[in-house]
Amino acid sequence: MGKCMVMMVAILALIVKPACSISCQDALAKILPCEIYLLGFGGVSAPCCQAVAQLNELAKSKPELKALCICLKQAAQWLHINHDRARQLPGLCHVTTPIPIDPNVNCDIKY
């Protein structure tokens, strides 16, 4: 019976879609065009704004939003981004997003 259970779990893992449609690594790669701006150098570029808009479209459910919130929060802490610039980014790109790029956001309460 143990082998059957392992086989069923393996099959389900292949069939079931993950809770988040984008991985943290993919999300960070997507906003890479914003790196210079977020680190405090230069202005917002068109590719950066396109990336923000695309990332905003990927997460719609609460679990997806929470996962991206945690991802971006950790990235903001690790990369030492300029927090004021991160908060301004969606507005500068004319994108309304529920996902803040802020190391101080509480993702558990927000989502």
PANUMAR-132734 format. One record per atom (N, C-alpha, C, O): residue number from 1; x, y, z; residue in one letter. Coordinates in pm, 1 decimal. Each point is the difference from the previous one (the first is absolute). Last residue first. Layout:
N
<site NUM <X Y Z> 'A'>
...
//
This chain:
111
<site 111 <-305.0 4008.2 307.5> 'Y'>
<site 111 <-68.9 -99.5 -81.0> 'Y'>
<site 111 <-54.8 -108.4 86.4> 'Y'>
<site 111 <-61.9 -93.8 -50.3> 'Y'>
<site 110 <274.9 470.0 250.7> 'K'>
<site 110 <-45.4 59.3 -126.5> 'K'>
<site 110 <-81.3 -98.5 -83.3> 'K'>
<site 110 <-95.3 39.4 -67.1> 'K'>
<site 109 <311.5 -174.1 472.8> 'I'>
<site 109 <-117.6 83.7 26.8> 'I'>
<site 109 <-58.9 53.1 -130.5> 'I'>
<site 109 <-121.8 6.8 -16.0> 'I'>
<site 108 <515.0 -265.6 -5.8> 'D'>
<site 108 <-103.2 -83.0 62.6> 'D'>
<site 108 <-127.5 80.5 25.1> 'D'>
<site 108 <-110.3 -52.5 -15.5> 'D'>
<site 107 <509.5 259.0 -153.9> 'C'>
<site 107 <-72.3 -74.4 -103.1> 'C'>
<site 107 <-111.0 -87.0 57.7> 'C'>
<site 107 <-98.0 -28.9 -68.6> 'C'>
<site 106 <349.2 485.9 218.8> 'N'>
<site 106 <-37.6 -125.6 64.5> 'N'>
<site 106 <-88.8 -76.4 -97.0> 'N'>
<site 106 <-120.0 26.0 -8.8> 'N'>
<site 105 <524.3 365.8 -77.6> 'V'>
<site 105 <-138.9 -42.7 -14.8> 'V'>
<site 105 <-22.1 -132.7 71.5> 'V'>
<site 105 <86.8 -87.3 -1.1> 'V'>
<site 104 <338.8 335.9 -56.1> 'N'>
<site 104 <-73.9 15.5 124.8> 'N'>
<site 104 <-145.0 -46.2 -8.4> 'N'>
<site 104 <-70.7 3.4 100.7> 'N'>
<site 103 <407.2 19.4 -462.1> 'P'>
<site 103 <46.4 -97.9 98.5> 'P'>
<site 103 <-77.2 6.5 131.3> 'P'>
<site 103 <19.2 -84.9 87.1> 'P'>
<site 102 <-180.4 193.5 -607.4> 'D'>
<site 102 <31.3 68.0 125.2> 'D'>
<site 102 <43.7 -103.4 103.6> 'D'>
<site 102 <-72.5 -96.5 24.2> 'D'>
<site 101 <-180.9 156.8 -498.1> 'I'>
<site 101 <140.2 -40.6 7.8> 'I'>
<site 101 <54.7 75.1 121.3> 'I'>
<site 101 <55.6 109.1 -12.8> 'I'>
<site 100 <-589.3 -265.7 -100.5> 'P'>
<site 100 <102.5 100.0 28.6> 'P'>
<site 100 <140.9 -59.9 -5.4> 'P'>
<site 100 <20.2 -117.5 30.7> 'P'>
<site 99 <-516.9 0.5 -254.4> 'I'>
<site 99 <122.4 -62.8 48.8> 'I'>
<site 99 <105.4 106.6 26.0> 'I'>
<site 99 <58.6 52.5 -94.8> 'I'>
<site 98 <-503.6 6.4 -104.9> 'P'>
<site 98 <-16.4 -30.0 142.1> 'P'>
<site 98 <126.7 -57.7 62.7> 'P'>
<site 98 <1.6 -30.8 119.2> 'P'>
<site 97 <-71.3 390.6 -549.2> 'T'>
<site 97 <35.1 -135.9 39.8> 'T'>
<site 97 <-23.1 -20.6 148.8> 'T'>
<site 97 <29.7 88.3 80.5> 'T'>
<site 96 <-86.7 251.2 -543.3> 'T'>
<site 96 <-58.1 -18.2 132.1> 'T'>
<site 96 <22.4 -144.6 39.0> 'T'>
<site 96 <-54.6 -91.4 -61.9> 'T'>
<site 95 <320.4 433.5 -290.1> 'V'>
<site 95 <-51.9 -134.8 25.4> 'V'>
<site 95 <-54.7 -3.2 142.0> 'V'>
<site 95 <69.9 34.8 95.1> 'V'>
<site 94 <199.8 311.6 -352.6> 'H'>
<site 94 <-145.1 6.1 -20.1> 'H'>
<site 94 <-64.1 -138.4 10.5> 'H'>
<site 94 <-87.4 -36.3 -78.6> 'H'>
<site 93 <555.7 180.2 159.8> 'C'>
<site 93 <-30.8 -84.5 -115.9> 'C'>
<site 93 <-149.1 -1.9 -32.5> 'C'>
<site 93 <-42.7 -68.3 -93.1> 'C'>
<site 92 <206.1 306.8 467.4> 'L'>
<site 92 <77.5 52.5 -112.2> 'L'>
<site 92 <-27.9 -77.2 -128.3> 'L'>
<site 92 <8.5 55.1 -109.7> 'L'>
<site 91 <-204.2 -210.5 510.4> 'G'>
<site 91 <-58.4 126.7 -41.9> 'G'>
<site 91 <71.7 60.5 -119.7> 'G'>
<site 91 <-63.5 52.0 -91.7> 'G'>
<site 90 <239.7 -449.7 292.8> 'P'>
<site 90 <-128.1 -24.2 -68.3> 'P'>
<site 90 <-65.2 128.8 -51.4> 'P'>
<site 90 <-52.9 2.6 -111.1> 'P'>
<site 89 <471.0 45.3 359.0> 'L'>
<site 89 <8.1 -67.0 -129.7> 'L'>
<site 89 <-135.1 -26.2 -66.9> 'L'>
<site 89 <-15.8 34.6 -117.0> 'L'>
<site 88 <132.6 152.7 571.2> 'Q'>
<site 88 <-40.9 89.9 -108.0> 'Q'>
<site 88 <-13.6 -71.0 -135.1> 'Q'>
<site 88 <-69.1 49.0 -89.3> 'Q'>
<site 87 <229.4 -273.4 486.6> 'R'>
<site 87 <-139.4 39.5 23.1> 'R'>
<site 87 <-52.5 86.4 -115.0> 'R'>
<site 87 <-118.8 -5.9 -31.7> 'R'>
<site 86 <574.2 -116.7 23.4> 'A'>
<site 86 <-83.7 -119.8 -15.7> 'A'>
<site 86 <-147.6 34.8 17.2> 'A'>
<site 86 <-83.9 -47.6 -76.5> 'A'>
<site 85 <404.8 381.9 160.2> 'R'>
<site 85 <-12.9 -26.5 -143.0> 'R'>
<site 85 <-89.7 -121.2 -25.2> 'R'>
<site 85 <-79.6 -0.2 -93.9> 'R'>
<site 84 <184.4 102.1 537.5> 'D'>
<site 84 <-86.1 104.6 -55.7> 'D'>
<site 84 <-21.4 -22.4 -149.2> 'D'>
<site 84 <-111.3 15.8 -50.0> 'D'>
<site 83 <412.2 -302.1 276.3> 'H'>
<site 83 <-140.6 -26.9 34.4> 'H'>
<site 83 <-95.0 106.1 -55.6> 'H'>
<site 83 <-110.9 -32.5 -42.4> 'H'>
<site 82 <585.4 -166.5 -135.1> 'N'>
<site 82 <-46.1 127.8 50.1> 'N'>
<site 82 <-151.2 -12.2 22.5> 'N'>
<site 82 <-76.7 -12.9 -95.4> 'N'>
<site 81 <384.8 -431.6 123.7> 'I'>
<site 81 <-54.1 95.3 -95.2> 'I'>
<site 81 <-40.3 128.6 71.1> 'I'>
<site 81 <-15.6 2.6 122.1> 'I'>
<site 80 <263.0 -449.8 -6.7> 'H'>
<site 80 <17.5 134.8 55.1> 'H'>
<site 80 <-48.1 106.8 -97.6> 'H'>
<site 80 <71.4 95.6 -30.0> 'H'>
<site 79 <-79.5 -598.8 10.0> 'L'>
<site 79 <64.8 83.1 -100.7> 'L'>
<site 79 <23.2 143.5 45.9> 'L'>
<site 79 <62.6 78.3 -71.4> 'L'>
<site 78 <-282.5 -414.8 348.4> 'W'>
<site 78 <128.9 -54.3 -44.5> 'W'>
<site 78 <76.4 96.4 -89.1> 'W'>
<site 78 <121.9 13.0 10.8> 'W'>
<site 77 <-567.4 95.2 140.2> 'Q'>
<site 77 <93.2 -6.6 112.3> 'Q'>
<site 77 <139.2 -42.1 -46.0> 'Q'>
<site 77 <99.4 60.0 40.8> 'Q'>
<site 76 <-448.9 -57.1 -354.2> 'A'>
<site 76 <26.7 138.2 41.1> 'A'>
<site 76 <100.2 3.4 115.3> 'A'>
<site 76 <84.9 88.9 6.0> 'A'>
<site 75 <-243.8 -507.2 -149.8> 'A'>
<site 75 <93.1 56.9 -97.1> 'A'>
<site 75 <36.9 143.5 37.3> 'A'>
<site 75 <115.4 40.4 -14.0> 'A'>
<site 74 <-444.0 -258.5 268.8> 'Q'>
<site 74 <132.2 -57.2 25.5> 'Q'>
<site 74 <103.8 58.0 -94.9> 'Q'>
<site 74 <112.5 29.0 40.7> 'Q'>
<site 73 <-556.0 98.4 -111.6> 'K'>
<site 73 <44.5 50.4 130.5> 'K'>
<site 73 <141.2 -50.8 30.6> 'K'>
<site 73 <86.6 76.8 41.8> 'K'>
<site 72 <-306.5 -239.4 -422.2> 'L'>
<site 72 <49.4 135.5 -21.2> 'L'>
<site 72 <49.1 62.7 129.7> 'L'>
<site 72 <94.5 78.9 -0.5> 'L'>
<site 71 <-285.6 -513.6 26.4> 'C'>
<site 71 <116.1 -2.1 -89.4> 'C'>
<site 71 <60.6 139.8 -13.5> 'C'>
<site 71 <120.5 18.0 17.7> 'C'>
<site 70 <-528.2 -64.6 213.2> 'I'>
<site 70 <111.7 -54.3 78.5> 'I'>
<site 70 <128.2 2.9 -82.1> 'I'>
<site 70 <105.5 38.1 50.6> 'I'>
<site 69 <-495.4 84.1 -276.3> 'C'>
<site 69 <28.6 98.2 104.6> 'C'>
<site 69 <120.7 -44.2 81.8> 'C'>
<site 69 <91.3 79.1 23.7> 'C'>
<site 68 <-267.3 -377.4 -337.7> 'L'>
<site 68 <79.1 105.0 -63.1> 'L'>
<site 68 <37.1 109.5 99.2> 'L'>
<site 68 <109.2 56.3 -7.4> 'L'>
<site 67 <-388.2 -400.1 162.5> 'A'>
<site 67 <129.2 -57.8 -37.5> 'A'>
<site 67 <90.0 105.0 -64.1> 'A'>
<site 67 <119.0 7.1 30.7> 'A'>
<site 66 <-563.6 113.5 69.6> 'K'>
<site 66 <78.9 -15.4 122.4> 'K'>
<site 66 <139.2 -54.2 -32.3> 'K'>
<site 66 <99.4 47.1 55.3> 'K'>
<site 65 <-408.5 -14.2 -406.3> 'L'>
<site 65 <40.3 133.0 44.7> 'L'>
<site 65 <87.1 -7.9 124.3> 'L'>
<site 65 <98.6 72.7 12.3> 'L'>
<site 64 <-288.7 -471.3 -170.7> 'E'>
<site 64 <101.2 49.1 -93.8> 'E'>
<site 64 <52.7 136.4 42.7> 'E'>
<site 64 <120.5 24.9 -3.6> 'E'>
<site 63 <-478.3 -214.0 251.1> 'P'>
<site 63 <124.7 -74.9 21.1> 'P'>
<site 63 <112.7 46.8 -92.9> 'P'>
<site 63 <115.8 6.9 41.5> 'P'>
<site 62 <-545.9 196.3 -98.4> 'K'>
<site 62 <66.1 37.4 125.8> 'K'>
<site 62 <126.7 -81.3 26.0> 'K'>
<site 62 <100.4 57.7 41.9> 'K'>
<site 61 <-242.2 12.1 -553.4> 'S'>
<site 61 <-62.3 -57.7 120.3> 'S'>
<site 61 <76.6 43.1 124.0> 'S'>
<site 61 <115.2 42.6 -8.4> 'S'>
<site 60 <39.2 99.9 -420.9> 'K'>
<site 60 <-137.4 46.9 18.5> 'K'>
<site 60 <-62.9 -52.2 129.5> 'K'>
<site 60 <-76.4 71.3 65.0> 'K'>
<site 59 <568.3 5.0 -375.9> 'A'>
<site 59 <-56.2 -46.0 127.5> 'A'>
<site 59 <-138.3 60.1 20.0> 'A'>
<site 59 <-16.3 122.0 1.1> 'A'>
<site 58 <270.7 -24.9 -401.3> 'L'>
<site 58 <22.2 -142.1 26.5> 'L'>
<site 58 <-67.2 -51.9 126.3> 'L'>
<site 58 <-38.3 -116.9 5.4> 'L'>
<site 57 <60.9 584.4 -183.6> 'E'>
<site 57 <-101.1 -83.8 -64.5> 'E'>
<site 57 <10.0 -147.6 39.9> 'E'>
<site 57 <-96.8 -74.5 -15.3> 'E'>
<site 56 <417.4 403.1 161.8> 'N'>
<site 56 <-129.5 29.6 60.1> 'N'>
<site 56 <-110.3 -89.3 -55.8> 'N'>
<site 56 <-93.8 -34.5 71.8> 'N'>
<site 55 <523.4 26.2 -262.8> 'L'>
<site 55 <0.9 -66.8 129.8> 'L'>
<site 55 <-134.1 18.1 69.4> 'L'>
<site 55 <-50.3 -92.3 64.0> 'L'>
<site 54 <114.9 323.4 -465.4> 'Q'>
<site 54 <-8.6 -144.3 -24.2> 'Q'>
<site 54 <-5.7 -76.6 131.8> 'Q'>
<site 54 <-79.2 -93.1 14.6> 'Q'>
<site 53 <147.0 561.1 3.6> 'A'>
<site 53 <-134.7 -30.5 -48.7> 'A'>
<site 53 <-18.8 -150.1 -20.8> 'A'>
<site 53 <-104.6 -54.7 34.9> 'A'>
<site 52 <533.6 207.8 78.2> 'V'>
<site 52 <-91.7 20.6 114.1> 'V'>
<site 52 <-142.3 -36.7 -40.7> 'V'>
<site 52 <-70.7 -67.4 74.9> 'V'>
<site 51 <394.0 66.5 -412.5> 'A'>
<site 51 <20.5 -112.2 92.0> 'A'>
<site 51 <-93.3 9.6 119.3> 'A'>
<site 51 <-56.2 -100.5 43.5> 'A'>
<site 50 <67.1 454.5 -350.2> 'Q'>
<site 50 <-62.4 -116.1 -62.3> 'Q'>
<site 50 <10.7 -120.9 92.4> 'Q'>
<site 50 <-94.0 -78.6 11.3> 'Q'>
<site 49 <317.3 465.3 119.8> 'C'>
<site 49 <-145.1 14.9 16.0> 'C'>
<site 49 <-76.0 -115.4 -64.1> 'C'>
<site 49 <-102.4 -43.9 52.4> 'C'>
<site 48 <570.4 54.7 -110.2> 'C'>
<site 48 <-32.2 -19.3 141.6> 'C'>
<site 48 <-151.5 7.8 20.6> 'C'>
<site 48 <-58.0 -85.7 66.7> 'C'>
<site 47 <230.2 183.7 -494.6> 'P'>
<site 47 <1.7 -143.8 29.3> 'P'>
<site 47 <-32.4 -30.5 146.7> 'P'>
<site 47 <-62.3 -101.7 30.3> 'P'>
<site 46 <94.5 561.2 -155.0> 'A'>
<site 46 <-119.0 -64.8 -58.3> 'A'>
<site 46 <2.1 -151.0 24.7> 'A'>
<site 46 <-103.7 -55.9 35.6> 'A'>
<site 45 <370.0 352.4 319.7> 'S'>
<site 45 <3.6 -24.4 -144.2> 'S'>
<site 45 <-130.3 -63.0 -47.6> 'S'>
<site 45 <-77.4 -53.3 79.6> 'S'>
<site 44 <257.0 388.3 349.2> 'V'>
<site 44 <-81.0 -116.2 -36.7> 'V'>
<site 44 <0.4 -12.8 -151.5> 'V'>
<site 44 <-24.8 97.4 -71.1> 'V'>
<site 43 <449.3 143.9 301.9> 'G'>
<site 43 <-144.7 11.3 0.9> 'G'>
<site 43 <-67.9 -130.6 -37.7> 'G'>
<site 43 <64.5 -102.3 -22.8> 'G'>
<site 42 <441.1 178.3 274.7> 'G'>
<site 42 <-75.9 18.3 -123.2> 'G'>
<site 42 <-150.5 5.5 20.5> 'G'>
<site 42 <-52.0 -12.6 110.9> 'G'>
<site 41 <306.9 -200.3 278.6> 'F'>
<site 41 <75.5 57.8 -111.6> 'F'>
<site 41 <-92.2 14.0 -120.6> 'F'>
<site 41 <-60.4 -98.4 -42.4> 'F'>
<site 40 <-40.6 -118.5 475.9> 'G'>
<site 40 <22.5 142.9 20.2> 'G'>
<site 40 <77.4 69.2 -110.0> 'G'>
<site 40 <43.2 114.0 16.6> 'G'>
<site 39 <-229.0 -578.6 40.5> 'L'>
<site 39 <123.0 15.6 78.3> 'L'>
<site 39 <37.5 147.1 19.2> 'L'>
<site 39 <94.7 31.4 72.1> 'L'>
<site 38 <-470.2 -159.3 -338.9> 'L'>
<site 38 <-25.0 -40.8 138.1> 'L'>
<site 38 <122.8 13.6 89.7> 'L'>
<site 38 <-13.0 17.4 121.2> 'L'>
<site 37 <47.0 72.9 -594.2> 'Y'>
<site 37 <-87.1 97.4 66.3> 'Y'>
<site 37 <-16.8 -34.5 148.6> 'Y'>
<site 37 <12.3 87.6 85.6> 'Y'>
<site 36 <222.8 -394.0 -347.4> 'I'>
<site 36 <76.6 124.6 10.8> 'I'>
<site 36 <-81.2 105.8 72.5> 'I'>
<site 36 <51.6 69.0 87.9> 'I'>
<site 35 <-267.8 -488.3 -181.6> 'E'>
<site 35 <107.6 -8.6 98.4> 'E'>
<site 35 <73.1 133.4 19.3> 'E'>
<site 35 <19.4 43.4 113.6> 'E'>
<site 34 <-392.6 -197.7 -418.0> 'C'>
<site 34 <-19.2 107.6 97.7> 'C'>
<site 34 <115.6 10.1 99.5> 'C'>
<site 34 <0.4 88.4 85.7> 'C'>
<site 33 <-47.1 -433.9 -430.4> 'P'>
<site 33 <19.4 129.5 -66.0> 'P'>
<site 33 <-14.9 120.0 95.0> 'P'>
<site 33 <38.1 111.6 -35.5> 'P'>
<site 32 <-122.1 -564.8 194.6> 'L'>
<site 32 <140.9 34.9 -15.7> 'L'>
<site 32 <21.3 132.4 -73.8> 'L'>
<site 32 <94.4 71.5 33.5> 'L'>
<site 31 <-505.2 -342.3 84.7> 'I'>
<site 31 <18.6 141.7 33.6> 'I'>
<site 31 <146.3 45.2 -6.4> 'I'>
<site 31 <34.2 109.1 45.6> 'I'>
<site 30 <-160.9 -562.9 -153.9> 'K'>
<site 30 <-90.5 85.5 -77.0> 'K'>
<site 30 <24.5 148.2 31.2> 'K'>
<site 30 <-6.2 83.7 -90.1> 'K'>
<site 29 <229.8 -423.7 333.6> 'A'>
<site 29 <56.8 13.5 -134.4> 'A'>
<site 29 <-83.8 96.9 -83.1> 'A'>
<site 29 <53.4 76.7 -80.2> 'A'>
<site 28 <-214.2 -191.0 501.6> 'L'>
<site 28 <117.7 86.7 12.3> 'L'>
<site 28 <67.1 20.7 -134.9> 'L'>
<site 28 <48.5 109.3 -29.3> 'L'>
<site 27 <-409.8 -407.4 47.5> 'A'>
<site 27 <-47.4 136.0 29.5> 'A'>
<site 27 <117.7 96.7 8.0> 'A'>
<site 27 <-6.0 110.6 -53.8> 'A'>
<site 26 <98.2 -570.9 5.8> 'D'>
<site 26 <-53.2 55.9 -124.7> 'D'>
<site 26 <-47.2 144.7 20.1> 'D'>
<site 26 <19.5 84.9 -86.9> 'D'>
<site 25 <124.4 -320.9 466.1> 'Q'>
<site 25 <114.1 20.9 -89.2> 'Q'>
<site 25 <-46.1 63.3 -131.9> 'Q'>
<site 25 <64.6 91.1 -51.6> 'Q'>
<site 24 <-391.0 -227.7 357.7> 'C'>
<site 24 <69.0 119.1 48.5> 'C'>
<site 24 <116.7 33.3 -92.9> 'C'>
<site 24 <22.0 116.5 -33.3> 'C'>
<site 23 <-418.1 -379.0 -194.0> 'S'>
<site 23 <91.1 -24.3 112.0> 'S'>
<site 23 <63.9 132.1 41.4> 'S'>
<site 23 <-1.9 97.4 -75.3> 'S'>
<site 22 <-495.5 -180.7 -146.9> 'I'>
<site 22 <135.1 46.7 -29.5> 'I'>
<site 22 <87.1 -24.7 122.0> 'I'>
<site 22 <-42.2 22.9 113.4> 'I'>
<site 21 <-418.7 -136.3 -114.6> 'S'>
<site 21 <27.2 -20.4 -141.8> 'S'>
<site 21 <140.0 46.9 -39.9> 'S'>
<site 21 <42.5 -23.1 -113.2> 'S'>
<site 20 <-238.0 -188.9 588.2> 'C'>
<site 20 <40.1 126.8 -59.4> 'C'>
<site 20 <40.2 -24.0 -145.1> 'C'>
<site 20 <76.5 -91.7 -30.1> 'C'>
<site 19 <-225.9 -275.9 277.5> 'A'>
<site 19 <-86.0 105.5 53.4> 'A'>
<site 19 <31.6 135.3 -62.6> 'A'>
<site 19 <-90.0 82.2 -17.2> 'A'>
<site 18 <190.9 -532.9 -267.5> 'P'>
<site 18 <44.3 61.3 123.8> 'P'>
<site 18 <-90.5 115.3 40.6> 'P'>
<site 18 <-68.6 58.1 -84.0> 'P'>
<site 17 <-118.0 -482.8 -191.5> 'K'>
<site 17 <67.2 126.3 -27.0> 'K'>
<site 17 <44.8 60.6 132.9> 'K'>
<site 17 <-73.6 -7.8 98.3> 'K'>
<site 16 <-1.8 -525.7 -214.8> 'V'>
<site 16 <-52.3 115.4 72.5> 'V'>
<site 16 <84.2 122.7 -29.8> 'V'>
<site 16 <122.9 -3.7 5.9> 'V'>
<site 15 <1.1 -428.1 -189.6> 'I'>
<site 15 <-127.9 47.1 -52.5> 'I'>
<site 15 <-42.9 131.9 62.5> 'I'>
<site 15 <-47.0 88.9 -71.1> 'I'>
<site 14 <445.7 -329.7 202.6> 'L'>
<site 14 <13.1 32.5 -141.3> 'L'>
<site 14 <-126.2 64.2 -56.2> 'L'>
<site 14 <7.1 80.3 -93.1> 'L'>
<site 13 <2.7 -238.4 537.3> 'A'>
<site 13 <96.9 109.1 -9.5> 'A'>
<site 13 <19.1 42.9 -144.3> 'A'>
<site 13 <26.7 117.3 -26.0> 'A'>
<site 12 <-291.1 -495.4 118.2> 'L'>
<site 12 <-69.1 124.0 35.0> 'L'>
<site 12 <93.4 119.5 -11.7> 'L'>
<site 12 <-41.6 107.3 -43.7> 'L'>
<site 11 <229.4 -532.3 -17.5> 'I'>
<site 11 <-89.8 32.4 -111.7> 'I'>
<site 11 <-73.7 129.9 27.2> 'I'>
<site 11 <-13.0 83.2 -89.8> 'I'>
<site 10 <283.5 -251.6 434.4> 'A'>
<site 10 <83.3 41.1 -113.0> 'A'>
<site 10 <-85.8 40.1 -119.4> 'A'>
<site 10 <29.5 99.3 -66.5> 'A'>
<site 9 <-245.5 -281.8 440.8> 'V'>
<site 9 <50.3 133.2 31.9> 'V'>
<site 9 <84.3 53.1 -115.3> 'V'>
<site 9 <-11.1 117.3 -35.8> 'V'>
<site 8 <-138.9 -558.5 -0.6> 'M'>
<site 8 <-112.2 93.7 -10.7> 'M'>
<site 8 <45.4 142.5 27.9> 'M'>
<site 8 <-39.2 92.5 -71.1> 'M'>
<site 7 <353.6 -441.0 130.7> 'M'>
<site 7 <-30.8 18.2 -141.8> 'M'>
<site 7 <-112.6 100.9 -18.6> 'M'>
<site 7 <7.1 84.0 -89.7> 'M'>
<site 6 <100.7 -210.3 527.8> 'V'>
<site 6 <108.8 80.3 -55.8> 'V'>
<site 6 <-26.5 28.0 -147.8> 'V'>
<site 6 <21.7 111.9 -46.7> 'V'>
<site 5 <-315.3 -405.3 261.7> 'M'>
<site 5 <-18.1 135.9 50.4> 'M'>
<site 5 <106.4 92.9 -56.9> 'M'>
<site 5 <-31.4 112.3 -39.4> 'M'>
<site 4 <65.8 -571.0 -53.1> 'C'>
<site 4 <-113.5 58.1 -71.7> 'C'>
<site 4 <-22.2 144.9 41.9> 'C'>
<site 4 <-28.6 85.7 -83.7> 'C'>
<site 3 <352.9 -340.0 312.1> 'K'>
<site 3 <46.0 33.2 -134.7> 'K'>
<site 3 <-111.6 64.1 -80.7> 'K'>
<site 3 <25.7 91.8 -77.9> 'K'>
<site 2 <-127.9 -249.6 512.8> 'G'>
<site 2 <89.1 114.6 6.2> 'G'>
<site 2 <45.5 43.9 -137.6> 'G'>
<site 2 <5.7 119.6 -28.4> 'G'>
<site 1 <-259.5 -521.6 97.6> 'M'>
<site 1 <-82.5 119.8 0.0> 'M'>
<site 1 <86.2 125.3 0.0> 'M'>
<site 1 <-40.3 100.5 -58.5> 'M'>
//
